[in-house]
Amino acid sequence: MKMIRNTLYVTLEGAWVHKDGEAITIHKEHSKVAQFPIHQIGEIVCFGYGIGVSPNLTEYCASKGVTITYVDGRGKFLARMQGPVHGNVLLRRAQYRISDNPEQSLAIAKCFVAAKIQNQRNVLLRHLRNHNGCEGESQIKQSIAAMEEGVAGIKRACDSAELRGIEGNAADNYFSVFNYLILNKDPDFRFTSRNRRPPMDRINAMLSYAYSILALDIRSALECVGLDPYVGFLHVDRPGRPSLALDLMEEFRAPIADRLVLSLINLKSVSSKNFKVLPNGEVEMDADTRKVLLSAWQKRKQEEINHPLLEESMPTGVIYTEQARLLAKHIRGEIEYYPAFLWR
């Protein structure tokens, strides 16, 4: 049986997080806010500013392989503290060699992109199955057909630039009909296009936040199996950019992050009033909305899902590590290709 430890998301700015016996305790202004059994925590993520972690807790986390990550209120990565890296140096050297080989890198990148497009397509197909005769049905079918052509063109892609073009076209088709998936008719939850840095509407604010959390989870999974999250095959290497984490998360964006955001909106778990619109037009979630999203994310990680390749049921959060492990096997030459995750 595979077990997954919880991620502790601390969103209370000005909080003090410390070790109290066998528990992690959170205080603010000398008042206890919350307490959690320490053995159940696999990672601590501090969202916002002014959150302090005691030296005693930091030392404990380093010795137990528990990472402490700092992210700003919008989900942008700030810093990360972790103990000794236990990665296999031979695995990482093989990873670096493949990253420097355009042909080998392209072969792996094609797997990421093909799975991403297929999973986006499957999100649209499930919507059609669940809502027969829905609004925008013909437009959704047209987008699905165009995305199928994109998948077929992946095999013919000669370089990473052409592959990224196929990925971009598929994303345009997917998001062109994304608004039809929103059943909550609140006009403030209308989606017109994908935008970020900064997000200019409520849905994009939620999507960007969900993608940031997903990237943290994928990064942890890669480090768990000994891969370097900064050296990828699809995304270009940049200082401080976890390129491999961004590569691997592509196949999970639609079935995990997008579906969670759609569920929260359609079930009216979040209110359009709980967002801030800044003078420049940027939209931010308020603290209550962030808490709702983080709570739903944590619950989703615990939900059982069937791994299509391994034919085994496991918590969603474990699948990230299983995919990282499959990628490591391919890099070591144990399997012929990387079998990306396909959601059904």
FENJOBEL-V313280 format. One record per run of one state. SS is the DSSP state (hx for helix, st for strand, lp for the rest). FROM is the first residue (numbers start at 0). LEN is the number of residues. Records with the same first field share a line. If there is no record, write none. Layout:
SS=FROM-LEN + FROM-LEN
//
This chain:
lp=0-5 + 10-5 + 20-2 + 28-2 + 47-4 + 53-1 + 64-2 + 71-5 + 81-7 + 99-2 + 130-6 + 154-5 + 176-1 + 181-5 + 189-12 + 225-17 + 266-8 + 277-5 + 285-1 + 302-1 + 307-4 + 332-12
st=5-5 + 15-5 + 22-6 + 30-7 + 40-7 + 51-2 + 66-5 + 76-5 + 274-3 + 282-3 + 303-4 + 311-4
hx=37-3 + 54-10 + 88-11 + 101-29 + 136-18 + 159-17 + 177-4 + 186-3 + 201-24 + 242-24 + 286-16 + 315-17
//
